[in-house]
Amino acid sequence: MSKFISLKTSLPGPKSQEIANKREKYVAKPMGSSLSPCYIAKGEGALITDVDGNQFIDLTGGWGCLAVGYSHKKVVTAVKDQIEKYLHTDFTAIPYKSFVELAKKLVELAPGSSPKTAAFFNSGSEAIENAVKIARAHTKRPAIIVFENAFHGRTLLTMTMTHKAMPYKYHFGPFASEIYRLPFPTPYHPTVKIEDFEKILINTVIPESVAAIVIEPIQGEGGFNVPVEGFLEYLRELTNKYGILLITDEIQSGMGRTGKFFAIENWNIEPDIICLAKSLAAGLPLSAVIAKKEITNSLPGGCIGGTYVGNPVACRAALEVIKIIEEENLLDRAVKIGKKLKERFLKMKDKYSLVGDVHGIGAMMAIELVKDRETKKPATEETAQIVQECVKNGVLVPNAGINKNLLRMLVSLEITDEQLDEALDVLEKAIAKFNEN
Ligand SMILES: Cc1ncc(COP(=O)(O)O)c(C=O)c1O
């Protein structure tokens, strides 16, 4: 018996279909299709209602932007208050307090004892792009190391840093130079031994020409891959040895999703630069680059920025998001959600051979679907079918992975246990349907 899912029309319903017809005519095709065939009217917590009155449980969380849900009252109140006062100034024209307060808060929360500063941008890509600019300017070195399966964005530089060619790099070259890709070993795909990594680095690029290693502590689009034990600690030592900066891309894994405010806090490591976005401002466009002060102080004033960066409405939302995470103990909630997900997924692994692996940290949990547990051949088609089956039954679940054979949970941390159980029942039925055995 569904308590939260309520499907009143066939999907898409007539009102959604009408908008879809207009979309077909007016929206640029390269923007792609949507996971949901239905158009949203309202969202609350982890639930959405579409324009035809159908209600869904959403596990996509706006691709990880909605840790505090679709329309948290405190965020809405702060945003309303701000928009009635002023929408924009450009911080370099007329400064405002929320920009400074947010920088202070993020710097205080960031791991490690080194003094730090924060800079704000609009998107995740922009944060990464600026982190790289800062690293190159500080070290006066050109090269950047990234990893297999990485996703860092879609601007020219970040698209180059992103691994997957299709669709992200579709005839969009020539690409940016001095980007070098190395293996990202995980327990399920141990592509390199830690002790061999330095040799591979040296054979790929002169370490003394490397400005930064940019790593997602837990890969997002790549499939919620957690590196093998000791790898991140090893990278910290290696970067220290060669004077390379360590940049963590926490755009998907940060803001409490793993049960720690910063994903890198799951390891005892102080990165040189941390990038945040997505859930930072509850879905409003805002990203942050938090860097050691000695690094940012070595650059001249005015060399980074942008017209819209650190918008006052987004800064107010972000301050509220951080308060909500603290007041509602959402870090603990992420751990509890993660425990529930993991237990349920491991049971599915026992029952269905399609489930090859379960991995992640906290609420950032995924299942990897394989055609054969021996060869680990990606079950790409089955994953797509499961996603569609879930949509048909009122649950929106995102896939992931370079072969699109993972189901990842990006659910709002505001989801209730009952809602999560209902969503997982739908998900399990879909997996059972497409499991061969
Ligand atoms: C880890 C990671 N880095 C960077 C980005 C790019 O962020 P944006 O899409 O806001 O440019 C994303 C987006 O999904 C991401 O997951």
The ligand as an SDF file (V2000), in Angstrom:
LIG
                    3D

 16 16  0  0  0  0  0  0  0  0999 V2000
   32.0170   16.1160   -8.3090 C   0  0  0  0  0  0  0  0  0  0  0  0
   31.4960   17.1760   -9.2350 C   0  0  0  0  0  0  0  0  0  0  0  0
   32.3110   18.1650   -9.6110 N   0  0  0  0  0  0  0  0  0  0  0  0
   31.8900   19.1570  -10.4180 C   0  0  0  0  0  0  0  0  0  0  0  0
   30.6060   19.1820  -10.9110 C   0  0  0  0  0  0  0  0  0  0  0  0
   30.1560   20.2870  -11.8120 C   0  0  0  0  0  0  0  0  0  0  0  0
   29.2310   21.0860  -11.1560 O   0  0  0  0  0  0  0  0  0  0  0  0
   28.2520   22.0260  -11.9990 P   0  0  0  0  0  0  0  0  0  0  0  0
   27.3380   21.1270  -12.7570 O   0  0  0  0  0  0  0  0  0  0  0  0
   27.5420   22.8380  -10.9520 O   0  0  0  0  0  0  0  0  0  0  0  0
   29.0930   22.8600  -12.8820 O   0  0  0  0  0  0  0  0  0  0  0  0
   29.7200   18.1640  -10.5450 C   0  0  0  0  0  0  0  0  0  0  0  0
   28.3500   18.1220  -11.0670 C   0  0  0  0  0  0  0  0  0  0  0  0
   27.6620   17.1410  -11.0590 O   0  0  0  0  0  0  0  0  0  0  0  0
   30.1740   17.1400   -9.6830 C   0  0  0  0  0  0  0  0  0  0  0  0
   29.3730   16.1410   -9.2980 O   0  0  0  0  0  0  0  0  0  0  0  0
  1  2  1  0
  2  3  1  0
  2 15  2  0
  3  4  2  0
  4  5  1  0
  5  6  1  0
  5 12  2  0
  6  7  1  0
  7  8  1  0
  8  9  2  0
  8 10  1  0
  8 11  1  0
 12 13  1  0
 12 15  1  0
 13 14  2  0
 15 16  1  0
M  END
$$$$
